[in-house]
């Protein structure tokens, strides 16, 4: 899954910025604080959230897609 989300970094960074803008400043600030406290990148938390949502609704890329590992 990570490989799928990292396949096009510019698109991914644009997506991350959009998600944070839509979430609002309070969510963005809390994500920043969490990242600083835990030393885990914000993008890693967002990547995990996307993977969790895709898995929850049965839409994870398959091995046949060549985008999952």
PyMOL commands that set and color helices and strands:
alter all, ss='L'
color gray80, all
select helices_A, chain A and resi 2-6+9-23+25-38+42-56+63-65
alter helices_A, ss='H'
color red, helices_A
deselect
rebuild
show_as cartoon
